């Protein structure tokens, strides 16, 4: 006997599904996301979500799109250096990514094929092409810049898998103090300094960003 399809819940949409999925990722990490948990958050049966998305992969793609939609494109002027414009775009991407540490694994593994992510890619690619950068070189540059930005955000803000907490500053200091000074003198000194002063993540990102931009062959 055929079953009656579950009716769509009034007010529910793909955008609302993706936003709820992002909220779960923010709170518990993407590994905690399930159709059942998402359905509970939206007040619907899990099966009814398939009216809006075909599978969990589509939800992960939607999470990525929701984050990319938060990237505020920087204002540009026609005579602005293209490296300045591209650096500002990467900084805007980093700002959006850091708002959602639990969702970062989804973005790091999601291939952009449309939507807001593709618009961002087109904007950056056109910026390079208009400056006379070869399209192959432009694509390589963007791949390196976005991979660097995502990796940086994962390293400094990404949620640890399965909720495992990272070491505390005190634990880092204790680890440094316990290192064999004869075998690891430089590492011991560095870790002790990090334990005392921490790391300036913004300065670290800017140094890497400047190096990658300088390596792009162009005018």
Secondary structure as UniProt FT lines:
FT   TURN            10..11
FT   HELIX           14..28
FT   HELIX           30..32
FT   HELIX           35..42
FT   HELIX           46..51
FT   HELIX           56..68
FT   TURN            69..70
FT   TURN            78..79
FT   HELIX           82..98
FT   HELIX           101..103
FT   HELIX           104..109
FT   HELIX           115..130
FT   TURN            131..132
FT   HELIX           135..157
FT   HELIX           161..163
FT   HELIX           169..178
FT   TURN            181..183
FT   HELIX           185..197
FT   HELIX           201..214
//
